[in-house]
Amino acid sequence: MSNDASTVDFRSLLQAERSELIERLAELGSGEGHDLTYDPNFADTSQVTAERGEAEALAASLKETLAEVERALDKLTKGSYGICEDCGAPIAEARLEAKPAARYCIACAAKH
């Protein structure tokens, strides 16, 4: 993105999203350097297994989203933010406002 004012706004959006993701991972017990842990003395009933599976799936999704946000912040630093990774065209500002970590323009995102 060439507009510095927009870059500052997108950086703030991405940093806020990163903070929220890190906080949510910490609440799950799956923050930086931690894995989900369960009491080994607790009976491993089907409900506990299901809840564990749900928590692990949520943590994996949050970590994936965090990686996307980190990639977008890195692109901001390198000056390549807002450029579609497939076709090289600028990503519409409205798309970036809705999804600041977007990697693709609308046309290319539809292909993925």
N, C-alpha and C positions, 0 to 999 in steps of 0.2 A: 504494500500500500504506500502510496507516495505522500499522502496527507498526514503530516506529523501529529496533528490534533487527533485524528482518528486512531493513529497508532497508540497514543497515550491512553485513549479510552479503551481500546481493545486489550492493551496490556493490563489495565485495571480490571477489566472483566475477567480475563484469564487468571490473573493472580487471585481474585476473589473466588473463582471456581476451584482453583487449585487448593486454596485454604479450606474450602468447604469439603472437598473430597478427602483431604488428609484428615480432617476432623471426623468425618463419617467412618473412615477406615479405622481410626483410633477407637471410636465408639464400639466398633465390631471386634476390637482386639486384634486388628490386622493392620496396624500402622507400620511405619517404616521400621524394618528389621524385626517385625513380629509376624507370627502366623496365628491363625485362629486356634485357640486352645480350649479344651474341654476337660472337665474333672474326670480323671481316669477311674475314680471310684463310683461315678454315677452310672446307673444301669443304662445300658445302651439299647433303649427301647426303640421301636420304629418311629415314634414321635421325635425322639432326640436325633435319630439318624436323619429324618426328614428336615428338621430344623437346622442341623449341621450342614446338610446339603444346600439348603436355601441360603444360609449365611455365607458359605464358601462361594456359591455362585454370585451372590451380591458383591462380595469382596473382590472376586475376579473381575466383575464388570466395572466396579469403581476403580480398580487398578488400571484397567484398560483405558478408561476415560481419563484418568490422571496422566497416563503416558501420552495420550493425544494432546492434552493441555500443555504438558511439558514440551512436546514437539512444537506446538504453536508458539510458545514463548521463545523457544530457540530460534524459530524462523523469524520472529520479530527482531531478535537481536542481530540476526544475519542479514536482515533486510529482504527476506523472501516471503514474508507473511502476506496472505491474501492472493497468492498465485496458485492456480490449480496445479496439482501434482501430475495430472494426466496431460492436459492440453496446453498448459502454460498461460492460459488466459486469466485475467483478473477475476477473482471471486466477487460476486455482487456484495456490496456493503450490507444490504438487507439480510443476506444469507449469513454473513459474518456476525451481524448483530444477534441473529437468532441462534447461531451455533458458532461461537468465536473460534473453536478449534477445528472448523471445517477444513478439510484437505482438498476438496474438489468443488468445482463449480457445479451448478444444478444439473447441467447436461451430463457431465461425467459422473456425478454421484448417482444418477439414474441408471448408469451402466454397471455400477458396482453392487 
